[in-house]
Amino acid sequence: MTSDYLPKRPAAERNSGVILNLLKDILPPTGTVLEISSGTGQHAAYFSSALAPRFWQPSEFDPALINTIDMWRNHSNSDFFLSPIILDVCRKVWPIEKIKPNAPITSIVNINMIHIAPWEACLGLLAGAGRVLKKDGILYIYGPFKRGHKHNSLGNKKFDLSLKEKNPSWGIRNIEDIEKAAMNNNLLLEKIEEMPVNNKSLVFRKLR
């Protein structure tokens, strides 16, 4: 059966291949990958089989998306695509901290979230990663970013303005601000990878 009937987001359709290639290089070879803000579940379906034997644990803040993720899970028929959970990054304790996953969480993946959420969500993501990951665990964040408070394209500048018009607390984040907050949670920015359509990948490693 095809996936034509399943909800899709164009951005996930476009970026899955290039993100997967990078994840294969940077993620620990075993354990559970916790995906924060899984959206429709497209990435989970695309990555879970390709990254086996790692388990893929999707999560979402919006309860309405849990059923959508489950639809993709059923379609994928992957033993490594785990049941989605509801997770609010701003909580002081994440539900994943209270339950025992199939395998220890060795990495956290977050794609296209922090620019369409308040800054507190980014801080919550970093704080949670600092709590959940063990030494040498990986936090991967993908999306548009500024460096030195400057945009890397006119398109991203216009996109940033449109985000702030929708919600003043949204916007493209500055890498230096993320890096500083990450260090407060024992997360070292190890790599910045240029990605298509003026996006970047930030790779953090848990220090201790």
C-alpha positions in Angstrom: 0.0 0.0 0.0 1.3 3.5 -0.9 1.6 6.4 1.5 -0.6 8.6 -0.7 -3.4 8.7 1.9 -1.1 9.7 4.8 -0.7 13.4 5.9 2.5 14.9 4.6 4.5 18.1 5.0 6.5 19.3 2.0 9.6 20.2 4.1 9.8 16.7 5.5 9.5 15.3 2.0 12.4 17.5 0.8 14.9 17.2 3.7 14.6 13.5 4.8 17.3 12.2 2.5 20.0 14.8 3.3 19.3 14.6 7.0 19.4 10.8 7.0 22.9 10.9 5.4 24.2 13.1 8.2 22.5 11.1 11.0 24.2 7.9 9.8 27.5 9.6 10.4 26.9 11.3 13.7 24.5 9.1 15.7 25.8 6.5 18.1 25.4 3.0 16.5 23.0 1.6 19.1 20.4 2.8 21.6 17.2 4.8 21.3 16.8 8.0 19.2 14.3 10.3 20.9 12.7 12.6 18.3 11.3 15.8 19.8 8.4 17.4 17.8 7.8 14.6 15.3 5.1 16.4 13.4 3.3 14.1 11.0 5.7 11.2 11.7 7.2 11.2 8.2 10.8 11.5 9.5 10.2 8.7 12.0 8.9 6.4 9.2 11.8 7.3 6.9 14.6 7.1 9.5 13.5 4.2 11.7 14.2 1.4 9.3 17.3 3.0 7.7 18.9 3.6 11.1 18.2 0.2 12.6 19.2 -1.4 15.0 18.7 2.0 16.7 15.1 2.4 18.0 13.2 5.5 17.0 11.0 7.1 19.7 8.8 9.8 18.3 7.2 12.5 20.5 4.8 15.4 20.1 3.5 18.4 22.1 0.3 18.4 20.1 -1.9 15.4 21.0 -3.8 15.7 17.7 -0.7 14.5 15.9 -0.2 11.3 17.9 -2.8 9.5 15.7 -1.1 10.8 12.6 2.3 9.5 13.8 0.7 6.1 14.6 -0.7 6.0 11.0 2.9 6.4 9.7 4.1 3.8 12.2 1.5 1.3 11.0 2.4 2.0 7.4 6.1 1.6 8.0 5.7 -1.8 9.7 9.1 -1.2 11.3 10.0 -3.0 14.6 12.2 0.0 15.4 9.5 2.7 15.1 8.2 2.9 18.7 4.7 4.2 19.8 4.6 8.0 19.9 4.4 9.8 23.3 3.2 13.3 24.3 6.1 15.4 25.4 6.3 19.1 26.3 9.9 20.2 26.2 9.3 23.0 28.7 8.4 20.5 31.5 10.9 20.1 34.2 10.7 16.4 33.9 9.9 14.7 30.5 7.8 11.5 30.6 10.6 9.6 28.9 12.6 10.2 32.2 10.0 8.1 34.1 9.8 5.1 31.8 12.4 2.7 30.7 12.9 2.7 26.9 13.6 -0.4 24.8 17.3 0.7 24.8 19.0 3.7 26.5 18.5 7.1 24.9 21.8 7.8 23.1 20.7 10.7 21.0 18.0 13.3 20.6 16.8 14.7 17.2 14.9 17.9 16.7 13.9 19.1 13.2 12.3 22.4 12.4 10.9 23.3 15.8 12.7 26.1 17.6 11.9 28.8 15.1 8.2 28.1 15.3 8.1 28.0 19.1 9.0 30.5 21.9 12.6 30.7 23.0 11.6 28.9 26.2 11.0 25.8 24.0 14.6 25.9 22.8 15.8 26.3 26.4 13.6 23.4 27.5 15.0 21.2 24.7 18.6 21.9 25.8 17.8 21.4 29.5 16.0 18.1 28.7 18.8 16.9 26.6 21.2 17.7 29.4 19.2 15.6 31.8 18.4 12.6 29.5 21.6 12.1 27.6 24.6 10.3 29.1 28.2 11.3 28.4 28.9 11.4 24.6 25.2 11.4 23.8 24.3 13.4 20.7 21.7 16.2 20.3 20.9 17.1 16.7 19.0 20.2 15.8 18.0 21.1 12.2 16.5 24.3 10.8 17.3 27.9 9.7 19.7 29.8 12.0 21.4 33.2 12.3 25.1 33.6 13.0 26.3 36.8 14.7 22.6 37.8 14.7 22.8 38.0 10.9 20.7 36.0 8.4 22.5 33.9 5.8 20.0 34.7 3.0 17.4 37.3 2.1 14.9 34.4 2.0 15.6 33.6 5.7 15.3 37.2 6.6 11.8 37.5 5.0 10.9 34.1 6.6 11.9 35.4 10.0 9.8 38.5 9.7 6.8 36.4 8.6 7.2 34.2 11.7 7.3 37.2 14.0 4.1 38.6 12.4 2.3 35.3 13.2 3.7 35.2 16.7 6.2 37.7 18.3 7.7 34.9 20.4 8.7 32.9 17.3 11.7 33.6 15.0 15.0 32.2 13.6 17.4 31.7 16.5 21.0 32.9 16.8 23.5 30.0 16.9 25.7 31.8 19.5 22.7 32.1 21.9 21.9 28.4 21.5 25.5 27.4 22.0 25.7 29.4 25.3 22.5 27.9 26.6 23.7 24.4 25.5 27.0 24.8 27.5 24.9 25.6 30.6 23.6 22.1 30.2 26.9 20.4 29.5 26.3 20.2 25.7 29.2 21.1 23.4 28.5 22.4 19.9 30.7 20.0 18.0 29.7 20.6 14.4 27.8 23.0 12.2 26.8 21.5 8.9 25.5 23.5 5.9 22.3 22.0 4.5 20.1 22.8 1.4 17.7 25.7 1.2 19.8 27.9 3.7 19.3 25.5 6.6 21.9 24.2 9.0 22.5 21.1 11.2 23.8 21.7 14.7 25.5 18.7 16.4 26.0 18.8 20.2 27.8 16.2 22.3 27.0 15.7 26.0 30.2 16.3 28.0 29.5 14.5 31.2 
